[in-house]
Amino acid sequence: MSPARDDLQLKIHLIRECLAQRFHDVLPHNIQQDRFVFNDGAYSFQFGFSRPAMEALPLDRLRTFMETVRFH
């Protein structure tokens, strides 16, 4: 794998990890479409991201965003 691909995989893992701490059934809906689906027991949500933006975002800033974002 290329370093860029490895970095993107780390970011996708981070997103899944952060979502799984607060929600149920966190799955990539279709990772080729850059989208996750998950639920809180009552409602379903989708989290989508722009691949070019994700590639440009430093890992520490992504972690901060994912730990503080509110989905409700």
Biotite code that builds the C-alpha atoms (Angstrom):
import biotite.structure as struc

atoms = struc.array([
    struc.Atom([0.000, 0.000, 0.000], chain_id="A", res_id=1, res_name="MET", atom_name="CA", element="C"),
    struc.Atom([1.068, 3.551, -0.620], chain_id="A", res_id=2, res_name="SER", atom_name="CA", element="C"),
    struc.Atom([1.610, 5.935, 2.307], chain_id="A", res_id=3, res_name="PRO", atom_name="CA", element="C"),
    struc.Atom([-1.426, 7.992, 1.205], chain_id="A", res_id=4, res_name="ALA", atom_name="CA", element="C"),
    struc.Atom([-3.593, 4.856, 1.124], chain_id="A", res_id=5, res_name="ARG", atom_name="CA", element="C"),
    struc.Atom([-2.300, 3.786, 4.558], chain_id="A", res_id=6, res_name="ASP", atom_name="CA", element="C"),
    struc.Atom([-3.095, 7.251, 5.942], chain_id="A", res_id=7, res_name="ASP", atom_name="CA", element="C"),
    struc.Atom([-6.616, 7.135, 4.514], chain_id="A", res_id=8, res_name="LEU", atom_name="CA", element="C"),
    struc.Atom([-7.171, 3.678, 6.031], chain_id="A", res_id=9, res_name="GLN", atom_name="CA", element="C"),
    struc.Atom([-6.051, 5.017, 9.432], chain_id="A", res_id=10, res_name="LEU", atom_name="CA", element="C"),
    struc.Atom([-8.522, 7.882, 9.104], chain_id="A", res_id=11, res_name="LYS", atom_name="CA", element="C"),
    struc.Atom([-11.369, 5.552, 8.144], chain_id="A", res_id=12, res_name="ILE", atom_name="CA", element="C"),
    struc.Atom([-10.521, 3.353, 11.140], chain_id="A", res_id=13, res_name="HIS", atom_name="CA", element="C"),
    struc.Atom([-10.486, 6.443, 13.394], chain_id="A", res_id=14, res_name="LEU", atom_name="CA", element="C"),
    struc.Atom([-13.922, 7.539, 12.148], chain_id="A", res_id=15, res_name="ILE", atom_name="CA", element="C"),
    struc.Atom([-15.358, 4.073, 12.766], chain_id="A", res_id=16, res_name="ARG", atom_name="CA", element="C"),
    struc.Atom([-13.746, 3.897, 16.217], chain_id="A", res_id=17, res_name="GLU", atom_name="CA", element="C"),
    struc.Atom([-15.089, 7.297, 17.301], chain_id="A", res_id=18, res_name="CYS", atom_name="CA", element="C"),
    struc.Atom([-18.582, 6.567, 15.991], chain_id="A", res_id=19, res_name="LEU", atom_name="CA", element="C"),
    struc.Atom([-18.638, 3.133, 17.662], chain_id="A", res_id=20, res_name="ALA", atom_name="CA", element="C"),
    struc.Atom([-17.964, 4.735, 21.049], chain_id="A", res_id=21, res_name="GLN", atom_name="CA", element="C"),
    struc.Atom([-21.319, 6.554, 20.849], chain_id="A", res_id=22, res_name="ARG", atom_name="CA", element="C"),
    struc.Atom([-23.508, 4.611, 18.422], chain_id="A", res_id=23, res_name="PHE", atom_name="CA", element="C"),
    struc.Atom([-24.622, 1.109, 17.437], chain_id="A", res_id=24, res_name="HIS", atom_name="CA", element="C"),
    struc.Atom([-24.061, -0.900, 14.264], chain_id="A", res_id=25, res_name="ASP", atom_name="CA", element="C"),
    struc.Atom([-21.405, 1.377, 12.776], chain_id="A", res_id=26, res_name="VAL", atom_name="CA", element="C"),
    struc.Atom([-20.761, 0.113, 9.279], chain_id="A", res_id=27, res_name="LEU", atom_name="CA", element="C"),
    struc.Atom([-19.386, 1.565, 6.122], chain_id="A", res_id=28, res_name="PRO", atom_name="CA", element="C"),
    struc.Atom([-22.489, 1.810, 3.974], chain_id="A", res_id=29, res_name="HIS", atom_name="CA", element="C"),
    struc.Atom([-20.325, 1.832, 0.902], chain_id="A", res_id=30, res_name="ASN", atom_name="CA", element="C"),
    struc.Atom([-16.789, 2.967, 1.575], chain_id="A", res_id=31, res_name="ILE", atom_name="CA", element="C"),
    struc.Atom([-16.399, 3.723, -2.128], chain_id="A", res_id=32, res_name="GLN", atom_name="CA", element="C"),
    struc.Atom([-19.094, 6.370, -1.617], chain_id="A", res_id=33, res_name="GLN", atom_name="CA", element="C"),
    struc.Atom([-17.303, 7.610, 1.518], chain_id="A", res_id=34, res_name="ASP", atom_name="CA", element="C"),
    struc.Atom([-20.262, 7.061, 3.826], chain_id="A", res_id=35, res_name="ARG", atom_name="CA", element="C"),
    struc.Atom([-20.885, 5.380, 7.188], chain_id="A", res_id=36, res_name="PHE", atom_name="CA", element="C"),
    struc.Atom([-24.281, 4.408, 8.589], chain_id="A", res_id=37, res_name="VAL", atom_name="CA", element="C"),
    struc.Atom([-25.027, 3.965, 12.301], chain_id="A", res_id=38, res_name="PHE", atom_name="CA", element="C"),
    struc.Atom([-27.830, 4.389, 14.822], chain_id="A", res_id=39, res_name="ASN", atom_name="CA", element="C"),
    struc.Atom([-28.477, 5.475, 18.383], chain_id="A", res_id=40, res_name="ASP", atom_name="CA", element="C"),
    struc.Atom([-31.175, 2.911, 19.061], chain_id="A", res_id=41, res_name="GLY", atom_name="CA", element="C"),
    struc.Atom([-33.987, 5.178, 17.884], chain_id="A", res_id=42, res_name="ALA", atom_name="CA", element="C"),
    struc.Atom([-32.695, 6.903, 14.756], chain_id="A", res_id=43, res_name="TYR", atom_name="CA", element="C"),
    struc.Atom([-30.375, 6.023, 11.914], chain_id="A", res_id=44, res_name="SER", atom_name="CA", element="C"),
    struc.Atom([-27.686, 8.420, 10.741], chain_id="A", res_id=45, res_name="PHE", atom_name="CA", element="C"),
    struc.Atom([-25.234, 8.699, 7.886], chain_id="A", res_id=46, res_name="GLN", atom_name="CA", element="C"),
    struc.Atom([-21.820, 10.308, 8.025], chain_id="A", res_id=47, res_name="PHE", atom_name="CA", element="C"),
    struc.Atom([-20.342, 11.174, 4.665], chain_id="A", res_id=48, res_name="GLY", atom_name="CA", element="C"),
    struc.Atom([-17.002, 12.708, 3.871], chain_id="A", res_id=49, res_name="PHE", atom_name="CA", element="C"),
    struc.Atom([-15.166, 14.114, 0.911], chain_id="A", res_id=50, res_name="SER", atom_name="CA", element="C"),
    struc.Atom([-12.204, 11.884, 0.093], chain_id="A", res_id=51, res_name="ARG", atom_name="CA", element="C"),
    struc.Atom([-9.961, 14.804, -1.058], chain_id="A", res_id=52, res_name="PRO", atom_name="CA", element="C"),
    struc.Atom([-10.789, 16.749, 2.113], chain_id="A", res_id=53, res_name="ALA", atom_name="CA", element="C"),
    struc.Atom([-10.184, 13.648, 4.230], chain_id="A", res_id=54, res_name="MET", atom_name="CA", element="C"),
    struc.Atom([-6.812, 13.070, 2.601], chain_id="A", res_id=55, res_name="GLU", atom_name="CA", element="C"),
    struc.Atom([-5.793, 16.681, 3.305], chain_id="A", res_id=56, res_name="ALA", atom_name="CA", element="C"),
    struc.Atom([-7.000, 16.717, 6.932], chain_id="A", res_id=57, res_name="LEU", atom_name="CA", element="C"),
    struc.Atom([-4.304, 15.917, 9.508], chain_id="A", res_id=58, res_name="PRO", atom_name="CA", element="C"),
    struc.Atom([-5.094, 12.874, 11.657], chain_id="A", res_id=59, res_name="LEU", atom_name="CA", element="C"),
    struc.Atom([-5.047, 14.835, 14.941], chain_id="A", res_id=60, res_name="ASP", atom_name="CA", element="C"),
    struc.Atom([-7.575, 17.374, 13.609], chain_id="A", res_id=61, res_name="ARG", atom_name="CA", element="C"),
    struc.Atom([-9.819, 14.561, 12.397], chain_id="A", res_id=62, res_name="LEU", atom_name="CA", element="C"),
    struc.Atom([-9.690, 12.958, 15.855], chain_id="A", res_id=63, res_name="ARG", atom_name="CA", element="C"),
    struc.Atom([-10.639, 16.259, 17.516], chain_id="A", res_id=64, res_name="THR", atom_name="CA", element="C"),
    struc.Atom([-13.518, 16.732, 15.095], chain_id="A", res_id=65, res_name="PHE", atom_name="CA", element="C"),
    struc.Atom([-14.837, 13.191, 15.549], chain_id="A", res_id=66, res_name="MET", atom_name="CA", element="C"),
    struc.Atom([-14.642, 13.431, 19.329], chain_id="A", res_id=67, res_name="GLU", atom_name="CA", element="C"),
    struc.Atom([-16.567, 16.713, 19.461], chain_id="A", res_id=68, res_name="THR", atom_name="CA", element="C"),
    struc.Atom([-19.086, 16.538, 16.605], chain_id="A", res_id=69, res_name="VAL", atom_name="CA", element="C"),
    struc.Atom([-22.747, 16.277, 17.595], chain_id="A", res_id=70, res_name="ARG", atom_name="CA", element="C"),
    struc.Atom([-25.017, 14.232, 15.378], chain_id="A", res_id=71, res_name="PHE", atom_name="CA", element="C"),
    struc.Atom([-28.317, 15.171, 17.019], chain_id="A", res_id=72, res_name="HIS", atom_name="CA", element="C"),
])
